[in-house]
Amino acid sequence: MAAPAMQQPSASFLLANLKADWTNKPLLQRCQELVKVIDDYPAKELHPVFPWLVESIFGSLDGVIVGWNLRFLHTRMNEYNTVMDFLDPSGPMMKLVYKLQAEDYKYEIPISYLPSPVKASIQEGVLPDCPLFHNKLQFPMSGLLTLNPFEYYMFNFASSLIVPKTYPPGQLGSCSDSAYFVLVDAYLKHFLPTEGNVPPSPFSDPRGSVAPPAPRSPSVPYVGYGVHSTSLLKRHISHQPSVNADPAAQEIWRSETLLQVFVEMWLHHYSLEMYQKLQSPQVKLALLQYRLNMSSMLCQPPAPPGSGTLHTYQEPFNPTEEHVLVVRLLVKHLHAFSNSLKQEQVTSPSTHSHASPLEEFKRVVIQRFVQQKLYVFLQHCFGHWPLDASFRAVLETWLSYIQPWRYTGEKSNPQTDVQNRTVPDKWASFVQENLLMYTKLFQGFLSRAMRTDLVNAKNALMVFRVAKVFAQPNLSEMIHKGEQLFLEPEHVLHHRQPRVFLTPAHSGSFLSSRQPAGTDAVFKVKSHVYGLEGQDCQYKQMFGTELRTVVLKLIQIIAQARQTAKRISDHSAEAAANNSFLSWFTVSSSDPSYTFSGGETDDMGECVKKTHEFLDKALDYLCQIFRLNSGQLSQLMANLASTEDDGGSKQLPDCIQSENGLVLTDLGRMQIINGLRRFEIEYQGDPELQPIRSYENALLVRLLFKVSTFINDLMGDHMEALCSRQDLLGRVSRHYLTSSSAIVEQRRRSPVTRQARGHPQRARLSLRGLASYRTLLLLLLLYLFFALLSFGLLSSTALILVIGLVYELLLVLFADKLKAH
């Protein structure tokens, strides 16, 4: 919270009044009064008000105070415009931030609210690589992070996205039109402009320039990431007199701070095992030296909380879909921001020394700020996100990052198909320096796709989207070239430079120095891969034999999903026909577990049509990417189709026999997930005791059950004797007395226990079929028909019994021939 300071009575009185009005007055009136307070009062009296106001707007860092619910505030709400005007980058709240910033006030944040990897690193004695945390920690260790007003405001704003809070019931979060989403977009456009410079602060800094942070005391027992050079801003200003300092250089620190806060709070979440892997060898050596020095001391102080737990820590972090969509917004804007760099400054190295700080920022923003943490963030999502359609948010974030050419601002010809637009050669360096974003994450997506239900149109759409992106002309060639550069033998590099590959964070500030001008493409690719995966990584080629085999497996699964979709479509059409009015005139099913299909198949045909379309195009794109032979693919599809037609769909999922019955294998689970095979779920208990169906008369079911139970108890032994006969009478008896249990035993069944299968089925009479409304309707129509022919009640009943007996007798006599047919 705010740093303790001597508060004047007027300041305390102002804060007390604001707190009282906060609960009594509507939001519009509160904002109007706050605007007056910000304009009329000096920074000294606004200083204690600021942390309370920030917490009241964005909520507390522990989630207890909800604040203004920016994530659930939408355009259709009355307070929306009031809130947006107050929090606008040029609005009253930011004016308060600048007013306090000019007086150099400081505020404190507990490090317990930092991302868990950063918090654990600080507790271990390792200074995080992000300059945002440099010279901000108080010593001796107080557990607090000291921030200036702008950093404090942005920290709370970014934290409100990821802090779990208890919201009032009935509030559903939408993203694209929420106040929070729109504010993120507004702050990015204001502080990372694609045109012009960052608007200056309305309050000038009395010092005339931005002073570098105070140096850290040598007595501080913390190890950092080597010697940190000055930031890009400070490098630029150090060569200019403070009186004539470039206004753009004075203001770019806000752009750097905003991006550092967003990246650290939204992307720096993963297991600490991954965090350790990302550290450079120099960091590990310094940490080892620090631990050795500490262990050599005769009197060791108690270990701080969290010390020694780096190797066991795991962060329970699961990003929400809203979180990922905001990250995608950040990625898209950073591409547009970076691509707004003037073309002559991109191609001409001689202009680098004369470029403004903002132009330098644009040049390095993606590689130095975002690449490393976004890669690990996406890897975490690929490995932990549920196998459902909500993964689309993660997928589109990934696809947005690997397609920076979509955000150049150049107007393309709308008549040109997107798929036919060749990726320009100028993007080859970006592809090479982000090789793992293309290859490693593509392999992760293949792993997910093979475990996903591709019959679902939304899942099929995701496969189609990825295949379409990677099938863009010239992209696969760029990726292949990047892999060749990485796999270039080590001895070829020895005459160029020593083998010390830098991580993105190795050179101190992300905005410090660029790579040397003589660094070649091979060194950049190897630095990228070793920096993200470690120098002992085993790289798996995207166009190698192993991954090609995986792609062929995926193609088989896609083909099977197409067959399953077709089978579902046929089944839906058949079910729709069976549910028609004419189906009431058919004889009631003898299967006691029979149920009517519901009315949920109306949209099935359209979904199956989309699934076919997406999967067909995905197959074509995969063939283009990996140069698969179309003849072999056609043969594979034909063989698969013939296998399905030969009765593969009638097989049970892959199982093994155990003491408790059938147990699914991993292959069987995959078959069920993709709809390739299934168990038929049916009632496994006593057929006479199953629940009353909607097409049965409840009163008749209960009455006929009592009648059949009385007959079965009275004649049970005689029925068993009749069914045991091997002549025609025995066959007829088994048909009438044991037909239901015999059919159930012959059908495919869900796995049941050995005890359940061991219960014998006794011969008995079942009259439950007479309680069906369809049977009753059929009997009524027959009685009416015979009445028209002048038959009486008894004679009509006798004729119906004779017709039924003859029909069933014919079924018994010709049952074997019907089965063979």
N, C-alpha and C positions, 0 to 999 in steps of 0.2 A: 504494500500500500504506500501512501505518500510518506516521504521522508519527514521525520519529526522536525518541526520548526516552531519558532516563537510566533504564535498566532495573535494578531491584534484583535481587540474586542470587536471591531467592525467586521473583521473577517469571520469570526465565530458567529456573530449575529447574522451575517449574510448566509452562511451555510445552514444555520438553524431555520431561517425563514424559507430557504429553498426546499429543505427537507419537509417542512410543514405543508408548503404549497404542492409538493409532489404527489401527495396522497389525496388532496382536496380539490384540485383544479383539473380541468380536462387538458388533454395533451396539447391542443392548439394554443391555449392560453399560457401553459407552462413554457412552450417554445418561444412565444412572443416575449415573455418576461425574461427568459434566458438571453435572448438577443440584446435586450436593453442592458442587462447586467454585464454581458461581455463587452459591450461598447463603452459603458460608463465607468466601470470599476478598473482600477490598476491591476497589474499582474500580481502584485504582492498580496492583494486580497482575494484574487481568483486562484491563487496557488493551492490552498487547502480544499477549494471547491472541486478542482479538476478531477482527482481520483474518484471522488464520490459520484460525480456526474458520469464519468466513463463507465463505472460499475452499474449505475442505474440504467444506462443505455444498452450496453452489451451484455450485462449480466455478470455475476461473479465468476471467478476462475474455477471455483469448486462446483458450480452449477446450481447452487442453492437459490441465488437471485436470478430470475429469468431475464429481467430487463424489458426491452421493447419488442422482443420476439421478432427480430428482423427476418429470420428465416421463414416465418409464418405470416408475414405482413405482405399482402398482395395488392395489386393495382385497384381491385374492386373495393377495397376498404377505405373508409373516410380519412383515416390518419396517414395514409400512404404518402400523399403529396407533402404534408407537413413534415414528416420524418425525412423524406428525401431532400427537401430544401434545407433542413437544419444540418444534415450530415453530408451535404454536397462538398466536393473538394474545394469549392470556393465559398462555402457556406459559413455560418456563425461558429460551428464547432471547430472547424479547421482554423478559423480566425483565432479562437481561443488557444489552440495548440501553438500557433505562430507567436502569439503574444507572450506565452510562457517560455517558448523556445528562445526568444530574444533576450530573456533575463537569465537563461542558463539554469533553470530549476531542474531538480532531479527527483525521480520517483523510483520506487523499489518494487520488484516482483520476486516472490519466493521461487527458488530454483526447482522446487517440487512440482511446479506447473509447467516446466520445460518438457519438451519431448523426452521420453524415457532414455533413449540412447545418449542424449546430451547430458541429462541429469546423472546417469551412471558414470559417464566419462568424467564429469567434474568431480564426483565423489571419489573416483579412483586417482585423481590428481592429474588428469590429462586435459589440457585446455582444448576445447572444440576448435575445429579448423575454421569455422565461420567467423569473420571479423566482427560480427555483431556482438559476440561475447567477450571480445578482447577489452581489457581495461574496464570491465563492467562489474567484476566480482570484488566483493569487499573482503579484506583480510584483517585480522584472522577470520577464518571462514565463518560467515554469519548465515549462510544459506539464502542470501539475497542477491539479486541482480539489479544494478543501478542503471536506470535508463533515462534519457532525456524525454521531454513531453511528446515529441513526434514518435519516438520508438515505443513509448508506453501506450500511446493511443493505438498504434497499428498492432502492437502485440495483443491487446485486448480484443481488437476487431477480428484479427485472424483466429484467436483462440475460441471465439464464440461459435465458430463453425464446427469444432471438434469436441468441445466440452459437452458431455452428456447432461441434459437438463430435463427436468420434469415439467412438461407443458400441460396446460389445461386440456381436458378431454375434448375430443371433437375437432382438434386442430390438426389438419393434415398438411404435411410439407410438400410444396411444389417448388421447383427450382428456378426455372427460366424467368418467371415473372415475380419472384420474391424480392423484397427490398434488399436483402443481403446480396443476392446475385447481381442485381443492378448496381449496387454500390461498389462491389468488387470491380465490375466492368468500368465504372466511372473513375475509380482510383487508378486503375491501370492506364486508362487513356489519358488521365491528367498528369501522372508522374512518369509515365513511360510513353511520351507522345510519339506518334509516327511522323508528325509534321511539326516543325518548329522546335522550340526549346521548352523546358519546364517553366510554367509561369512563376515569376519570383514571389517571394513572401511579401505580404503587405507591411511587415515589420522588419526593419533593417537590423542586422546584427551590429551592436555598438563596437565590436572589435574590428569590423571592416573585412574580415575574412574568416573562414572556418578553421579554427585551430585544431591541430592534431590532438588526439587523446593523450592524457597524461601517461608518462612511461610507467611501466609496472616495476614495483620495488624488487631489487635483486634478492631480498629475503623471502620472497614468496615461494613456497615449496611446490611449484607447479611446473610441469613440463609441457611445452607446446609443440607445434608442428615445425620445429626448426625456427630459423630467423625469419620473422614476418616482415616483408618489405612494406613500405607505405602503400596506401590505397591509391587507386587511379586518380581520385580527386586530389589527394595531398601531393602526389607527384606533379600534377599539373600546376598547382598553386605555388609549389615551392620554387618554381622558376620565374614567378611574377611578383612584382611589388604588390603589397596588400592594397595600396590605394587604387591601383589600376587593375585589380583582379577582375577576371571575366565573370559577369553575372551568372552565366551558365555553369561555370565551375563552382560558383558559390552555392548553387541550388541543386546540383546533381546528387549531393549526398542523400537527399530525400528519396530519389529514385533507387539508389543503391540500398538504402535502409528498408524501403518498402519491399523490395524483392527479396532481400535476405530474410525478413520476417515471414513473408508468405511461404518461402521455400522451406525454412526451418520448421514452421508450425504445421504445414500441410503435408510435407513430403518426408520429413525426417522421422519415420516410424517404421521400425523393423526389428528383427531379433538382433541381439547384441553380437551373436556369432557373425552375422553379416557385417555388423559395424566394425568388428575387429578385422575382418578380411579386407575392408576398404582402407584401413590405415596403411600408410606407407611404411617401408622397412625402417626409416629413420625414426618414426614415432615409436615403433615397437622397441627399438634399441634404446631410445631415451627413457621409455617407461621401464624397461628392464634395469637400466642404470639407476633410475630413481628408487626402484624397489630394493636393489642391492644396497644402495646407500642407507635406506631406511632400516634394512635388516641388520646393518653393521653397527647401528647405534646401540650403546649399552643399555640405555633406558628408553624403551620405546613407548610412546604415548598410545593410548587405546586407539584401535583402528576406527576410522570414521564410518558412519553408516554406509553400507553398500560396498565398503572396501573389500577387495578380494572376491567379489561376486561377478566379475565381468564374464567369466566363462559359463556361469549358470543362469544368467539373466535371460528371460524371454518376455517381450512386451506383449500383453494381451490386447493388441490393437487390431480392430476390424473396421476399415473405413466404410462409411455409408455411401449410398449411391449419390446423394447430394454432394458429399465431399468430393467424390471423383469428378462430378460434373463441373464443380468449381475449379478443380485442377485442370480440367480440359480447357476451360475458359482462359486460365492463366497461360497454358501452353499455346493456344491459338494467338493470343495477343502478343506473346513474346516472339513468335515467328513473324507476325506482322511488324513488330517493333524492330527486330533485327533486319528484316528484309527492306525496311525503309532507309537503310544506309545508302548513301549516294553511290552510284555505280562506279564513278571515277575513283572513289576512295577504296572500293573493294578491289579494283584491278591494279591500281597504281601504288606500289609500296612507298614511293617517294612522298606521298601525301599523308602517310601515317603520322609523321612527326608534327604536321600542321593541323591535324584533325582536332575538333573540339572534344571535351570530355564526354559529351553525350554521344558523339559519333564513335569514340573509342568504346564506350559502354555497349553500344549496339553491336560492335564487332565481336565482343567476347561474351555476351550475356548468356547465350545458350550453353556453350561448352563449360564456362566457368561456374555458372550458377545452378543450372537445372539438370544437366545430363546425368551426373552421378546419382543424385538422390531420386530423380524421377525413374531411372532404370531400376533401382532397388525397390522403389515403391510399386512399380508395375509388376516386378517379379513377385513381390509379396501378394499382390492382388491375384495374379495368375495362379498362384499356388494355393490360396486360401479362399477365394471367392466361391460361393455355391455354384453348382452346375445347373444354372437356370438362366432365363432370359435377361435377368438383371445385370448379367456380365456385359451387356451391350455398352453400358457407360464406360467401363474399363477399356473395352475394345476400341471405342471411338476415340478415347483419350490417346491410346497408343497409336492408332492410325493417324490422328492429327499431328502427333510429334514427328512421325517418319515421313510426312508429306509436307515439308515446309514450302514447296513450290505452289501450294494451294493458297498461300497467304502473302503473295507478292504484291497484291493490289493491281496487277495487270488484268485488263479486261480481255477475256478470251472470247473466241468466236462461238456463240451459242449453238451454231449449226454443227459444230464439230463435236463428235461423240467424245465423252470424257475418256473412254477407254483407248481411243486412238491418239490421244495427246501424248507425245513422246516426252519423257522426263529430260529436261535440258542437261547437257553435259556439265554445265557449271555446278550442278549439285552433286557431282561425283565425290568431291572432297567431303561434303557433309555426310554422305552415305558411308564413306570410309571411316570417318572419325566418329561415327555412331553405329559401327558395324554390329555390335551386340544387340542394339535396339531392333535390328532387322532379323538377325539370324537366331539369337538365343531366345528371344520372345516369340518368334515364329515357331520354334520347336516347342515352347511351352504351350502355345495355342493348339498345336497338333495334338499334344497329350490331352488337353481338355476336350477337343473336338471328338476324339475317339471314345470318350466316356460320356458323351452328351447324347440326349435323345434327338437325333437329327430328323425324326418324323415331325417334330414340332416346327412349325413354320418360322418362329422367331429364332430358334437355334440354327435352322438351315440358312436363315438370312445372315447370321454372323459368319458362317463358313463362306458364304458367297461374297460378303464384304471384304474379308481378308484376301481371298483368292483374287478378287477383282483389283485390289490395290497392288498386290505383288505382281500381277500380270501386266502392269503398265509398261509400255515399250521402253526399253533401255534400262529399266530399274534392275531386273535380274542380272544384266551384264555388269552394272555398277557393283552390285553385291558380290558377284563372282570375282570381280577385279579386286575388291577389298579383301576377300579371303586369300587370294593369291599373294597380295602384299603382306598379309600377316604371316603366311606360311613360308615366306622367303627365308632361306637358311640363314642361321646366325652369322656364319663366317663372311657373308656378303656385307654385313653391317660393320665389321671390325674396322674397315678403313674409313668409315664415316664418322662414328662417334662411339664412345663407350656405352655399354649396355646398362644404362640407368634410366628406367622408364618412369616418367612422372605421372602421378595421379593428378586429377583436376585440381585438387586442393593443395598440392605439394608446394606451390610457389607462394604461399602466404595468402594474401587477399585475392579473392577471385578476380578482382579488377586490377591486379598489379601488372606484372610484365607479361608480354606475349611470348610465344615460343620463338626461339631464334629464327632469323630469316632463312638460315640454311637448313633447317629441319625438313627432311623429306617426307614423302607420303608413307613410306615403310615405317619410319620412326613414329609417326602420328598414329598409325593403326595399331602398332604394337603397344604404344603407351596407353591408348584407349582400352585395349583388351586387358592388359596386365593391370591397369589402374582399377578396373571394375571387378575383375575376376581373380586377381592375384597372379604373381609370376609363376606359380606352379599349376595354373589352370590347364585342363585338358580340353582344347577347343574341338567342337564337333562341327564339321563343315555342313553348311546348309545344302550344298549340292553334292555331298558325298554319298557313298553307297549306303551307309547306315540310314541316313535320313530319307533317301529315296525309297528304301524298303518300308519305312513308316508311312510315307505318302501313299504307296500302293495299298497298304492296309486301310488307310483312311478312304481311299477310293472304293475299296470293297465295302466298307461300312456305309458309304454314301449310296452305293448301288443297292445294298440291302435295305437301306432306309427308303429308297424309292420304291422298291418292291413292297415293303410293308405299307407305305402310304397308299399304294394302289390297292392292296388287299383291304385296307381300312375303308377306302372309298367304295369298293365293291360291297363290302359288308354293310356299310351305311345305307347304300342304295337298296340292298336287300331288306334291311331292317325297316326302312321307310315304307317299302312295299308291303311288308308283313303287318305293319301297324295301320294299314288302311282299313276302311269300314268292312270290306269284303272278307278280311281275315277273321272276323267274328263268326263267319259261317263255316269255318273249318272245325274239324274234330279237335277237342281239347288235347293238349300234349300229355303224353303219359309220363313225362319227366317231372317228378315232384319239385325239382329245383328250378323249373322254368319260370322266367319272369318276362314281363313286357319290357321292351326297350323304351327309354324315355324319349323326350322330344328335344334332346340336345344335339341332334345331328343336322340341324338346319344349315349351320355354317361350315360343316365338315368338308363339303365339296370344295368350297372356296379356299379353305386352309390347305387342303391336299393339293389343289392346283398351284398355290404359291410355293408349297414345298417342292413340287416337281420342278417348277421354274427355277427356283434358287439352286437346287442341287444339280440340275442339268448345266446351268451356267458355271457353277463352281467346278464341275468336272472339266469343262472346256478350259477354264482358266488354269487349273492345276496342270493340265496337259501342256499348256503354253509355257508355264513357269519352268517345269522340269523336263520339257521336251520329250514327253511320253509319246510312244508310237500309237497312233489312232487305231491301227489295226489290232494291236494287242489289247487296247482298251475295249474295243468292240467285242473281241472274243471273250474277254473277262466278263463283260456285261451279259453276253449271251449265255455263257456257262452258268453264271449266277442265276439268271432268269430260269434256265432249265432246271437247276437244282431246286429252286423255289416251287416250280410247277410240279416237280416229282414228289412233292409232299414234305419238303423240308419244313414248311410252316406248321405241319401237324406233329412235329417232334417236340418232346419236352425240353426245357432248358437243361443245360449240362449240370448234372448232379452226381453226388457220390452217396453210397448207402452207408448209413451209420446206425448205431443202436436205436436212435430216436427217429429213424426214417430217412428220407432223402434230405441232403444238405446241398445248397447251391455252391458251386465253385465260382471263381472270379469270372471265368468265361460265361457261366450261366447268368451272373448278374449283368454282365455287359449285354447279353442277348435280351434280357428282360428290359433293360434301360432303353435299348434301341428298338424295342418292339419286334425283335426278330422271332422270338419264341415266348411262350407264356404258359402258365398253368391256368386251367379253367377253374375259377373260383366257384364253388358250389356248396350247398348245404351238406354237412357230413354227419348230422345226427339222424335221429329217427324221422323218416319222411312224414310220418303221421303227425309229428309234434312240431314241425317247422311253423314259423309265424304265418298268420293268415294273410293272404295276398290281397291286393286291391281288386283283383278280378274275381274274388271268391265271396260268397255270402257267409258272413261270420256265423249266423244262427245255424245254417245248414251244415257248416264244417263241424261245429261242436256236436250237433245231433247225429250226423253220420259217423262221427268218430266213436260215439257211444254205441251205436248199432254195430259197427264193424268190430269193436272191441268185444262186445258180447258174443258175436258169432265166432270170432277167433278163439276166445276162451273156451267156448262150447265145442267147437269142431277142429281145434288145432291139431290134434293127433291124426285125425282123418285126412286133413289137408296135407300133412307131411307124408302120409302114406301114398296119397294120390300123386304128389309131385315126385316121389321116388320111383314111380313106374317108368318104364322105357318105351311104352307103346304110345299110340295116338292120344289116349286119354291123359297120359302123363305129360305129354307135350302141351296139350290144351290147359291142363291144370297149372303147369309152371308158367304159362303165358299169363293167365288171369291172376294167379296167386303170388307169384314172385317176380313179375315183370319189372316193377319199379326198382327193386334192389339189384336185379340182374343188369339193368341198363346203367344204373349208377356205377356198378363195379366195372363195366366195360368202358366207361367214358374216362377221359383223362381227368386226373384228380390232383388237387393240391397235395403237397407232402403232408402226410399224417403220421402219427406215432404208430409203433408196432402194436401197442395195446389196442388202438382204435381199429386197426385193420384186423385184429384177431377176433373181434366180436362176430359170431355167426349170425346170419340173416335167416330167421324162421319164415316158413311159408305162412302167408296170412292174406286176408281179403281186405282191399282198400276201396272204400266208397267215396273218398274225398273228391274224385274227379267229377262226381255228380253235383258238387256245390259250386262249380264254375259257372259264371254268368253266361259264358259262351255255350256251354253244354245245355244250360237251361233254355237259352234262346233257341238253340237248335231243336230241342225237344218240343218247345212251343210251336215252332214252325211246322214240325212233322205232324203234331196233333191237328193243327189247323188244316194242313193239306189233306189228311185222312178224313177230317170232318167234312170237307168239301166233296169228298168221294162217298159220303153217307156212311162212314164207319162209326161205330159207337166207341165209347171210352175204353171198354175192355178189349174190343177187337183191335183198336188202334194200338193199345199197349202191347198186345200180343204180337202184332206185326212189327212194331219197333224192336221188341226183344229178338224176334226171329231174324230180322235184317242185321241187327248188331251181332248176333251169334254167327251168322253165315259170314259176315265181313271179317270178324276176328279169326274164324276157322280158316278162311282163305289166307289170311296173313300168316297163320301158323304153318300151313302146308307149304306155302311158297316163300317162307322166310329165307331159307338158304339161297334160293335163286335170286331173290331181291338183293341180298347182301353181296353176292357175286357180281351182280349187275352194277 
